[in-house]
Amino acid sequence: MNLLREFEIKKMKESELVKEYAEELVKIVDRVRMLGKKFSDKKIVEKILVTLPEKFEPTISSLKNTKDLSSTTLEELLTSMQDSENEQLMRHENFVE
């Protein structure tokens, strides 16, 4: 029960990378699965979509317009989010220079 609660209250911090956040969620889910409970990747995808910071809204909207998010895999979602994150980081670096 504590693991499920931990999963439910987990949110991505502004300063956190998508990869770090996803890894934390997957670690929690792996522990839940080791206890014999079913836990779908779809639930992880949904969790990520609703807990990403606002800066990812354009990417999420784009995904909604081009894909059926109910059939999007965790890998596809993470690739899209990491690509968006990398673009944002590159823009920020260029702006700082």
The 8 nearest C-alpha neighbors of each residue, nearest first, counted from 0:
[[1, 3, 2, 4, 5, 31, 6, 34],
 [0, 2, 4, 3, 5, 6, 31, 7],
 [3, 1, 5, 4, 0, 6, 27, 31],
 [4, 2, 6, 0, 5, 1, 7, 31],
 [3, 5, 7, 1, 6, 2, 8, 0],
 [4, 6, 2, 3, 8, 7, 1, 9],
 [5, 7, 3, 4, 9, 8, 2, 27],
 [6, 8, 4, 5, 9, 3, 46, 10],
 [9, 7, 5, 6, 4, 10, 3, 50],
 [10, 8, 6, 7, 5, 11, 24, 50],
 [11, 9, 50, 12, 8, 51, 20, 47],
 [10, 12, 51, 50, 20, 15, 13, 52],
 [11, 13, 15, 14, 10, 52, 51, 20],
 [14, 12, 15, 52, 11, 16, 51, 54],
 [13, 15, 12, 16, 11, 52, 17, 20],
 [16, 14, 12, 13, 11, 17, 19, 20],
 [15, 17, 19, 18, 20, 14, 84, 13],
 [18, 16, 20, 19, 21, 81, 15, 80],
 [17, 19, 21, 16, 20, 22, 81, 77],
 [20, 18, 22, 16, 17, 21, 23, 15],
 [19, 21, 17, 23, 22, 18, 11, 16],
 [20, 22, 24, 18, 23, 19, 17, 25],
 [21, 23, 25, 19, 20, 24, 18, 26],
 [24, 22, 26, 20, 21, 25, 19, 27],
 [23, 25, 21, 27, 26, 22, 28, 20],
 [24, 26, 28, 22, 27, 23, 29, 21],
 [27, 25, 29, 23, 24, 28, 22, 30],
 [26, 28, 24, 30, 25, 29, 2, 31],
 [27, 29, 25, 31, 30, 26, 32, 24],
 [30, 28, 32, 26, 31, 27, 25, 33],
 [29, 31, 33, 27, 28, 32, 26, 34],
 [32, 30, 28, 34, 29, 33, 36, 27],
 [31, 33, 36, 29, 35, 34, 30, 28],
 [34, 32, 30, 35, 31, 29, 36, 28],
 [33, 35, 32, 31, 36, 30, 29, 37],
 [36, 34, 32, 33, 37, 31, 30, 38],
 [37, 35, 32, 34, 31, 38, 33, 30],
 [36, 38, 32, 39, 35, 31, 34, 28],
 [37, 39, 36, 32, 40, 28, 42, 31],
 [40, 38, 41, 42, 37, 43, 28, 44],
 [39, 41, 43, 42, 44, 73, 38, 72],
 [42, 40, 44, 39, 43, 45, 72, 69],
 [41, 43, 45, 40, 44, 39, 46, 38],
 [44, 42, 46, 40, 41, 45, 47, 39],
 [45, 43, 41, 47, 42, 46, 73, 48],
 [46, 44, 42, 48, 43, 47, 41, 49],
 [45, 47, 43, 44, 49, 48, 42, 50],
 [48, 46, 44, 50, 45, 49, 51, 43],
 [47, 49, 45, 46, 50, 51, 44, 59],
 [50, 48, 46, 47, 51, 45, 52, 10],
 [51, 49, 47, 10, 48, 11, 46, 52],
 [50, 52, 11, 48, 47, 49, 55, 53],
 [53, 51, 54, 55, 13, 50, 11, 12],
 [52, 54, 55, 56, 51, 57, 13, 50],
 [53, 55, 52, 56, 57, 51, 58, 13],
 [56, 54, 53, 58, 57, 52, 59, 51],
 [55, 57, 59, 53, 58, 54, 60, 52],
 [58, 56, 60, 59, 55, 61, 54, 53],
 [59, 57, 61, 55, 60, 56, 62, 83],
 [58, 60, 56, 62, 61, 57, 63, 55],
 [61, 59, 63, 57, 62, 58, 56, 64],
 [60, 62, 58, 64, 59, 63, 57, 65],
 [61, 63, 59, 65, 64, 60, 66, 58],
 [64, 62, 60, 61, 66, 65, 59, 68],
 [65, 63, 61, 62, 66, 60, 67, 59],
 [64, 66, 62, 63, 61, 67, 60, 68],
 [67, 65, 62, 63, 68, 64, 71, 70],
 [66, 68, 69, 70, 63, 71, 65, 62],
 [69, 67, 71, 70, 66, 63, 62, 72],
 [68, 70, 67, 71, 41, 45, 72, 66],
 [69, 71, 68, 67, 72, 41, 66, 73],
 [72, 70, 68, 69, 75, 67, 76, 73],
 [73, 71, 75, 74, 76, 70, 41, 44],
 [72, 74, 76, 75, 44, 77, 40, 71],
 [73, 75, 77, 72, 76, 78, 71, 79],
 [76, 74, 72, 78, 73, 77, 79, 71],
 [75, 77, 73, 79, 78, 74, 80, 72],
 [76, 78, 80, 74, 79, 75, 81, 73],
 [77, 79, 75, 81, 76, 80, 82, 74],
 [80, 78, 82, 76, 77, 81, 83, 75],
 [79, 81, 77, 83, 82, 78, 84, 76],
 [80, 82, 84, 78, 83, 79, 77, 85],
 [83, 81, 85, 79, 84, 80, 78, 86],
 [84, 82, 80, 86, 81, 85, 79, 87],
 [83, 85, 81, 87, 82, 86, 80, 88],
 [84, 86, 88, 82, 87, 83, 81, 89],
 [87, 85, 89, 83, 84, 88, 90, 82],
 [86, 88, 84, 90, 85, 89, 91, 83],
 [87, 89, 85, 91, 86, 90, 92, 84],
 [88, 90, 92, 86, 91, 87, 85, 93],
 [91, 89, 87, 93, 88, 92, 94, 86],
 [90, 92, 94, 88, 89, 93, 87, 95],
 [91, 93, 89, 95, 94, 90, 88, 96],
 [94, 92, 90, 96, 91, 95, 89, 88],
 [93, 95, 91, 92, 96, 90, 89, 88],
 [96, 94, 92, 93, 91, 90, 89, 88],
 [95, 93, 94, 92, 91, 90, 89, 88]]
